[in-house]
Amino acid sequence: MTYEETEIMNFLKQSPETFMARREIARKAINRAAFEENPHWADAPLSSLLAQRLVEQDDSGHYRIRGYEG
């Protein structure tokens, strides 16, 4: 798992029941400076985490840790 994937997973673990928007993840998972430099930095790591079945995506395109049922 890459550094970016790990940071996204750590961020999502803070609220495992909540689906988060891609933009919010990109803005908050690492730091604001990374987001300001490249607002799309989280796209590739999120796609990879989705392919690895570590996260799930709802109909709105938001993400959370896979398997949380509440």
matplotlib code that plots the C-alpha trace (Angstrom):
import matplotlib.pyplot as plt

x = [0.0, 1.4, 1.8, -1.2, -3.4, -2.4, -3.2, -6.6, -7.4, -6.4, -8.6, -11.6, -11.1, -11.9, -15.5, -16.0, -19.8, -19.7, -19.3, -16.9, -16.6, -13.5, -12.8, -13.0, -10.7, -8.2, -8.4, -8.1, -6.3, -2.8, -2.7, -4.2, -1.0, -1.0, -4.6, -3.8, -0.9, -2.9, -6.6, -6.8, -4.0, -6.4, -8.0, -5.4, -5.1, -8.9, -9.2, -6.6, -8.3, -11.6, -10.0, -8.4, -11.9, -10.6, -13.1, -16.6, -18.4, -22.0, -24.3, -23.1, -19.5, -18.5, -16.2, -15.9, -14.1, -15.5, -17.8, -19.2, -22.8, -23.5]
y = [0.0, 3.4, 6.4, 8.1, 5.0, 4.6, 8.2, 7.9, 4.7, 6.4, 9.4, 7.2, 5.1, 8.3, 8.0, 4.5, 4.8, 8.0, 8.1, 10.9, 12.9, 12.5, 16.3, 16.2, 13.2, 15.0, 18.1, 16.5, 13.1, 14.4, 18.2, 21.3, 22.2, 18.9, 19.6, 23.2, 21.9, 19.1, 18.9, 15.5, 13.8, 11.3, 10.0, 7.3, 6.1, 5.9, 4.0, 1.6, 1.1, 0.5, -2.1, -3.8, -3.8, -1.9, 0.9, 1.0, 3.7, 4.7, 5.9, 9.5, 8.5, 8.9, 6.5, 4.7, 1.8, -1.4, -3.5, -1.0, -1.8, 0.4]
z = [0.0, -0.9, 1.4, -0.1, 0.2, 3.8, 4.6, 2.9, 4.9, 8.1, 7.3, 6.5, 9.7, 11.7, 10.6, 9.2, 8.9, 6.8, 3.1, 2.2, -1.0, -3.1, -2.8, 1.0, 1.1, -1.2, 1.0, 4.4, 4.2, 3.9, 4.1, 2.6, 0.7, -1.2, -2.2, -3.3, -5.4, -7.0, -6.2, -8.0, -6.1, -4.4, -7.6, -8.4, -4.8, -4.3, -7.6, -6.4, -3.0, -4.7, -7.0, -3.9, -2.3, 0.7, 0.3, -1.2, -3.2, -2.9, -5.7, -5.2, -5.7, -2.1, -0.3, 3.1, 4.5, 3.0, 5.2, 7.7, 8.3, 11.3]

ax = plt.figure().add_subplot(projection="3d")
ax.plot(x, y, z, "-o")
ax.set_aspect("equal")
plt.show()
